[in-house]
Amino acid sequence: MNLLYINYPSWIKPEIFPGVPFLGILRWYGLMYVFAFGTAYYVLKKIFNEGALDSNSAEQKTTEDDLANFIITGIIFLLIGARIFSTLVYDTSGKYLKMPQLIFWPFDESGHFTGLAGMSYHGGVIGGALGMLVWCKTHKRPFLKWADAMCTAIPLGYTFGRLGNFLNGELYGRITKMPWGMIFPYAEKFSASLGWVKNFAEEIGMQIPEAGLVNLPRHPSQIYEAFFEGIVLFLILWAVRKKSPFSGFSSALYLAGYGTFRFFLEYFRMPDADLGFRIVHDKAASISQNTSLLNISTGQVLCLIMIAAGVLYGAGAWIWGKKKGEGR
């Protein structure tokens, strides 16, 4: 192994049992979703056991069945929102607008099972929030308090989702000369005849042919996201869960915190090739390289909206708490 870059492990395949009949449809990404939801439920139950979701009314005493129903409702809405947002915002072919029945169709044109390939985090946030609101309204529970608990539980589970992206070899980053840069097998390749490719390869000690295509090392941005948007954000929210100045504080902090982490990590992540940059400063720049901090991707635009939403949501929750006399 060259010390200046790392080859993606050849034994890792998107399928858990590659080549095994009937078991080939089982994929790591789907399994990571199970771990993600299981972890979120575990954290939510810990918060429940601390008494954070207790009701003042004996008739509305929270039970573990309530927790299960709450998180299941949120998950269903999250998956619907994530899928719809992904197909309508990130897909540029127009296929799903013409044939919306394919949005939740888990097979490709040749009949092979693909699962619901393509999920949008930001769409999941919208769908999950709507699901929580519907459940809280239906069961007459305080939305802000329950949203705070759920937003504290989400990041640690989210870590597994990004690990699933890594195991799929997808959502990789832009090219890098860092020694932990990784060569992902499904990444875009570059012509070996290009001068900048030759210079890049020489600097990292990579032997390339005179002609043909070359796969260059990239940031393992899935791991960056799993750490910062998952573990670090969870630790912050867990530390403040008992010190929130008002109901809605933790969920506002989650929205603004995730948006901030993701905005900066997007500089390392590869933008969607068919979307490119939404805001362009260096028009000659390739999306595979980070040449200007003013080249802004779709994900970064959504993150800025998410940060603003977190601030406005927090301000609204604080004002609401003042009116209700909840300030501490």
C-alpha positions in Angstrom: 0.0 0.0 0.0 1.3 3.4 -1.0 1.7 5.7 2.1 0.3 8.7 0.2 -3.1 7.1 -0.5 -5.3 4.1 0.4 -7.0 1.7 -1.9 -10.7 1.0 -1.0 -10.8 -2.5 0.5 -11.6 -4.9 -2.4 -13.5 -7.3 -0.2 -16.2 -4.6 0.6 -19.2 -5.0 -1.7 -22.6 -3.2 -1.6 -24.2 -6.6 -1.1 -23.8 -8.4 2.3 -23.7 -11.8 0.5 -22.5 -11.0 -3.0 -23.3 -13.8 -5.5 -25.4 -15.8 -3.1 -28.8 -16.6 -4.6 -31.8 -14.9 -2.9 -29.4 -13.2 -0.4 -27.8 -10.9 -2.9 -30.6 -8.3 -2.4 -29.4 -7.8 1.2 -27.2 -4.7 1.2 -25.1 -3.0 3.8 -26.9 0.3 3.4 -30.2 -1.3 4.3 -28.7 -3.0 7.3 -27.2 0.3 8.5 -30.7 1.8 8.4 -31.7 -0.9 10.9 -28.8 0.0 13.2 -29.6 3.7 12.8 -33.2 3.4 13.8 -32.4 0.9 16.6 -29.7 3.3 18.0 -32.1 6.3 17.8 -34.7 4.3 19.7 -32.2 3.3 22.3 -31.2 6.9 22.9 -34.8 8.1 22.9 -35.6 5.4 25.6 -32.7 6.7 27.7 -34.2 10.2 27.6 -37.6 8.7 28.4 -36.2 6.9 31.4 -34.8 10.2 32.6 -38.4 11.5 32.8 -38.0 14.1 30.1 -41.2 13.0 28.3 -43.4 12.6 31.4 -46.7 14.3 31.1 -48.3 16.3 33.9 -51.6 14.5 33.3 -52.1 11.1 34.7 -54.3 10.2 31.8 -51.4 10.9 29.3 -48.6 9.1 31.1 -46.0 8.2 28.5 -45.4 4.5 27.9 -42.8 2.5 25.9 -45.6 1.8 23.4 -45.9 5.6 22.9 -42.2 5.8 22.2 -42.4 2.9 19.7 -45.4 4.5 17.9 -43.8 7.9 17.9 -40.5 6.8 16.3 -42.2 4.4 13.8 -44.4 7.3 12.6 -41.4 9.5 12.3 -39.5 6.8 10.4 -42.3 6.3 7.9 -42.6 10.0 7.2 -38.8 10.4 7.1 -38.4 7.7 4.5 -41.2 9.1 2.4 -39.8 12.6 2.6 -36.3 11.5 1.9 -37.3 9.5 -1.2 -39.6 12.1 -2.7 -37.1 15.0 -2.1 -34.3 12.9 -3.7 -36.2 12.0 -6.8 -37.7 15.5 -7.4 -34.8 17.7 -6.4 -31.6 15.7 -7.1 -32.8 13.8 -10.2 -32.4 16.0 -13.3 -33.7 13.5 -15.9 -37.4 14.3 -15.2 -38.2 10.6 -15.1 -40.0 10.8 -11.8 -42.0 13.8 -12.7 -43.3 12.0 -15.7 -43.7 8.6 -13.9 -44.2 9.4 -10.2 -45.3 5.8 -9.6 -41.6 4.8 -9.9 -40.6 6.9 -6.9 -41.2 3.9 -4.6 -40.6 1.2 -7.2 -37.6 -0.9 -5.9 -36.6 -2.4 -9.3 -34.7 -1.0 -12.3 -35.7 -1.2 -15.9 -34.4 -4.7 -16.3 -36.3 -6.0 -13.3 -33.3 -6.2 -10.9 -34.0 -5.3 -7.3 -32.2 -2.1 -6.4 -34.1 -1.0 -3.3 -35.0 2.7 -2.9 -31.6 3.9 -4.3 -31.4 7.6 -3.6 -32.5 9.2 -0.4 -32.1 12.9 0.6 -31.2 13.8 4.1 -32.9 17.2 3.9 -36.1 15.6 2.6 -35.9 13.2 5.5 -35.8 16.1 8.0 -38.9 17.6 6.5 -40.7 14.3 6.4 -39.6 13.3 9.9 -40.6 16.6 11.4 -44.0 16.4 9.7 -44.4 12.8 11.1 -43.5 13.9 14.6 -46.0 16.8 14.4 -48.8 14.6 13.2 -48.2 12.1 16.0 -47.9 14.8 18.7 -51.1 16.5 17.5 -53.0 13.2 17.3 -51.9 12.0 20.8 -52.0 15.5 22.3 -48.3 15.6 23.3 -46.1 18.7 23.4 -44.4 18.8 20.1 -41.4 20.9 21.1 -40.5 18.6 24.0 -40.8 15.4 21.9 -38.9 17.0 19.0 -36.1 17.9 21.4 -35.8 14.3 22.5 -35.9 12.9 19.0 -33.3 15.4 17.7 -31.0 14.4 20.5 -31.4 10.8 19.4 -31.0 11.2 15.7 -27.3 12.0 15.2 -25.9 8.9 16.7 -28.2 6.8 14.5 -27.2 9.0 11.5 -23.6 7.8 12.0 -24.6 4.4 10.7 -26.3 5.8 7.6 -23.0 7.5 6.5 -21.1 4.3 7.3 -23.6 2.6 5.0 -22.7 5.1 2.2 -19.0 4.2 2.8 -19.7 0.5 2.5 -21.6 1.2 -0.7 -18.6 3.1 -2.0 -20.9 6.1 -2.7 -21.1 9.8 -1.7 -17.3 9.9 -1.8 -15.4 13.2 -1.6 -13.4 15.3 -4.0 -9.8 14.3 -5.0 -7.1 14.9 -2.4 -3.4 14.6 -1.8 -3.9 13.9 1.9 -2.3 10.5 2.9 -5.7 9.2 3.9 -7.1 9.9 0.5 -8.9 6.8 -0.8 -9.4 5.3 -4.2 -13.1 4.4 -4.5 -13.9 1.8 -7.2 -17.0 3.6 -8.6 -15.6 7.1 -8.7 -15.2 9.2 -11.8 -11.9 8.5 -13.6 -9.7 11.1 -15.4 -7.7 10.9 -18.6 -4.1 10.0 -17.9 -3.0 12.3 -20.8 -4.1 15.5 -18.9 -1.2 17.5 -17.5 -2.8 18.2 -14.1 -3.6 14.5 -13.7 0.1 13.6 -14.3 1.3 16.2 -11.9 -1.3 15.1 -9.3 -0.3 11.5 -9.6 3.4 12.3 -9.4 3.0 14.3 -6.2 1.3 11.3 -4.4 3.7 8.7 -5.9 1.1 7.1 -8.0 2.2 5.2 -11.1 -0.2 5.9 -14.0 -0.2 4.8 -17.7 0.6 7.1 -20.5 -3.0 6.8 -21.8 -6.3 5.6 -20.5 -8.3 6.6 -17.5 -7.0 7.0 -13.9 -8.9 6.7 -10.6 -7.5 9.3 -8.2 -7.7 9.2 -4.4 -10.6 11.1 -2.8 -11.6 12.3 0.7 -13.5 9.6 2.5 -16.2 12.3 3.2 -18.7 9.7 4.4 -16.4 9.1 7.4 -16.0 12.8 8.0 -19.8 13.2 8.1 -20.3 10.2 10.3 -17.9 11.7 12.8 -18.9 15.4 12.8 -22.6 15.2 11.9 -23.1 12.1 13.8 -20.9 11.5 16.9 -19.8 15.1 17.6 -23.2 16.6 17.1 -24.7 13.9 19.3 -22.2 14.6 22.1 -23.1 18.3 22.0 -26.9 17.6 22.1 -26.5 15.0 24.8 -24.5 17.4 27.0 -27.1 20.1 26.8 -30.2 18.0 27.0 -30.8 18.8 30.7 -29.7 22.4 30.4 -32.0 23.6 27.7 -33.3 27.1 28.5 -36.6 26.5 26.8 -38.5 23.7 25.0 -37.4 23.6 21.4 -33.8 24.6 22.1 -32.3 21.2 21.4 -34.2 20.7 18.1 -33.2 24.2 17.1 -29.6 23.5 18.0 -29.8 20.3 16.0 -31.0 22.0 12.8 -28.4 24.8 13.0 -25.6 22.5 14.2 -26.1 19.9 11.5 -26.5 22.6 8.8 -23.2 24.2 9.9 -21.2 20.9 10.1 -22.6 19.7 6.7 -22.1 23.1 5.0 -18.3 23.0 5.7 -18.0 19.2 5.0 -19.6 19.8 1.6 -16.3 21.4 0.6 -14.8 17.9 0.8 -17.7 16.0 -0.6 -18.2 15.4 -4.3 -21.2 17.4 -5.6 -23.7 15.7 -7.9 -22.3 15.7 -11.4 -25.5 16.6 -13.1 -26.2 19.5 -10.7 -22.7 20.9 -10.2 -22.4 24.1 -8.3 -25.6 26.2 -7.6 -23.5 29.3 -7.0 -20.4 29.6 -9.1 -17.4 31.9 -8.6 -14.6 30.0 -10.4 -16.3 29.0 -13.6 -13.3 27.0 -14.8 -13.3 24.8 -11.6 -14.0 21.1 -11.8 -16.5 19.8 -9.2 -13.9 17.2 -8.4 -11.5 19.8 -7.0 -12.0 22.4 -4.3 -10.6 25.6 -5.9 -12.9 28.2 -4.4 -14.8 28.5 -1.2 -17.4 30.6 -3.2 -18.4 27.6 -5.4 -21.5 26.5 -3.5 -23.2 23.1 -4.0 -26.9 22.2 -3.8 -26.2 20.6 -0.4 -24.7 23.8 0.9 -27.6 25.9 -0.2 -30.0 23.5 1.6 -27.7 23.7 4.7 -27.9 27.5 4.7 -31.7 27.2 4.6 -31.5 24.6 7.4 -29.4 26.9 9.6 -31.8 29.8 9.0 -34.7 27.5 9.8 -33.0 26.4 13.1 -32.5 30.0 14.1 -36.1 31.0 13.3 -37.5 27.9 14.9 -35.4 28.5 18.0 -36.6 32.1 18.2 -40.2 31.1 17.8 -39.9 28.3 20.4 -38.4 30.8 22.9 -41.2 33.4 22.3 -43.7 30.6 22.7 -42.1 29.5 25.9 -42.2 33.0 27.3 -45.9 33.3 26.6 -46.5 30.0 28.2 -44.3 30.9 31.2 -41.7 28.1 30.5 -38.6 30.1 30.7 -35.9 28.8 33.1 
